[in-house]
Amino acid sequence: MKQFFKYVFASMVGFILSVLVLFILGLVILGVIISSAEDKSVTISSNSVMRISLDYPVVERTAKNPLDDLDFMGFKGEKNIGLNDILTNLKKAQTDDRIKGIYLDLSSVQSGMATIEEIRNALIDFKKSGKFIMAYSEVYTQGAYYLASVADKIYLNPEGILELKGFSSELMFFKGTLDKLGIEPQIIRVGTYKSAVEPFILDKMSDANREQVTSFMGSMYDHFLDNISKSRRVNRDSLFSIANDMKVRTPKDALSYHLVDGLKYKDEIIAELKSRTDTEKDEDVKAVKIEDYKSNETTDAEDGGGSSRIAVVYASGEIVGGEGSEDNIGSERISRAIRKARTDDKVKALVFRVNSPGGSALASDVIWREVLLTKKQKPVIVSMGDYAASGGYYIACAADSIFVQPNTITGSIGVFGIIPNMKTFFNDKLGITFDGVKTGKYADLGDISRPLTDAEKMIIQKEVNNTYYTFTKHVSEGRKKDQSYIKSIAEGRVWTGSQAIKNGLADRVGNISDAVKSAAKMAKLDKYKVVSYPSLKDPFESIFGTSSDKLQSYITKIQLGDQYIYYKQIKEALQLTGVQARLPYNISIK
């Protein structure tokens, strides 16, 4: 009996302590949320340097994370910043007399090449102020070096690494695994280049896929070399030779080929920063992270006076039906945002920022309809990010004008469907069999426990064909070109932004700021304010609305590291429903 009461007492004490700890933690979180709700400005001293690291994924918009400033019992929040605020802060810093220059502390920049392009162009614009940009790293990846190449001075650690070896893109194929498991992917598609299904039915790239990958990667690489050549004043052909033969194998090689301006240790970098900012040797360099930078100044685009507005609707991630989340494009959520901007009399034009590899064809059509309706009432300009392909292009094609970066991935106008036949897997591998009844000939259409019949394949193929016809028709109407021409450049083929301008799928090179200016011009606005849709989640919802699935995904990502992308690709393939309009695969340029 004593043991019984002992365990009961211990359990009660443990429960009470747990509740107490959670209560205290809740108070801490609540305090952080309340304090973060206040508009805090970081104090910036004169002769300061803005430090840019970008050692985290750069998303389209800065998320509202109330735990950024949390420092409790060893747990410390990390501040991230979205592309929108990076560009805004760089613009403000140009005219901020307190900021003397920028220090790029780069190694690996976790974003697509089009995002890097926008930041790079903003840095080039910053240099017009006459202020310095200095870059330093122990290891420069190709993306990091591309960004750093605009700096006045580029320094590398004397024992460091600078990667310059050309682009590569490796695809992973699952056919062998599926064969061993006895799973047959039943593919229905339209488009010779629509290669999204290839990893499931082939063990290597098809000739058509190899052709398109070679083409768009070549276009991206040409742009990469041309810009570095211009910034570093190194002959373009020489730069190609340096990379092709991987001539930069030591820091001294990087220096001899004029890719960097010096080999220095961190203390020497700090000394140079002190010299550039007139800082005494015994004082610390006054630095502010771009994540913390605040300014009381505003740009014309942010607060131009008057009541007229330009709405920027952000659509980032895969396209799905329903509400979706801030990590993807829910057709209901984004449609509602576009509709809200359309019916607001103060909103005179809309900029649609698309950064998506596509997804559900049906969800894409739902969003396309709202863009079309809005275009009939006010100007609609599309600004494409790293990706605006397949479904991402579908939702963009109705716009008045489309802005891209030269290295944006776009096009991929094609559709497909996958229904796995897992009969052999269930029967032979697991010993599971199925039996049942049905009241209609096609009542169990799509059942994965058996193969499709020829009649069922014809039904699904017709659905896919109809979706492809609708897709190309929307594009031809939006781009004001014959449908036959659109079909000739469609077939699921992927293009870069530069190629898309040439074949008529896009109009001009420009960033989101250029798109806003174009929208203002079309709406004949001299003064306007920019408003963003859809609204970001409030701090309470960000914390307490986190689902168990999202938490599990986060844990899995930490455990798998760089291999998480393959896990995600397989998981997404197994969850596909309905006809899909998405990129052929996860494109990762190394």
Secondary structure, DSSP 8 states (H G I E B T S, - for coil): -HHHHHHHHHHHHHHHHHHHHHHHHHHHHHHHHHHHHS-------TTEEEEE---S---SS----TTTT-EETTEE------HHHHHHHHHHHHT-TTEEEEEEE-S---S-HHHHHHHHHHHHHHGGGT-EEEEEEEEE-HHHHHHHTTSSEEEEEEEEEE--S---------HHHHHHHT-EEEEEEE-TT-GGGHHHH-SS--HHHHHHHHHHHHHHHHHHHHHHHHHHT--HHHHHHHHHTT---SHHHHHHTTSSSEE--HHHHHHHHHHHTT--TTS---EEETTT---S---TTT--SSS-EEEEEEEES-EESSS--TTSEEHHHHHHHHHHHHH-TTEEEEEEEEEE-EEEHHHHHHHHHHHHHHHTTS-EEEEEEEEEETHHHHTTTTSSEEEE-TT-EEE---EEEEEEE-HHIIIIIS--------SSTTTTTT-TTS---HHHHHHHHHHHHHHHHHHHHHHHHHHT--HHHHHHH-TT-EEEHHHHHHHTS--EE--HHHHHHHHHHHTT-SS-EEEEES----HHHHHHT--HHHHHHHHHHHHHGGGHHHHHHHHHHHT--S-EEE-SS-----
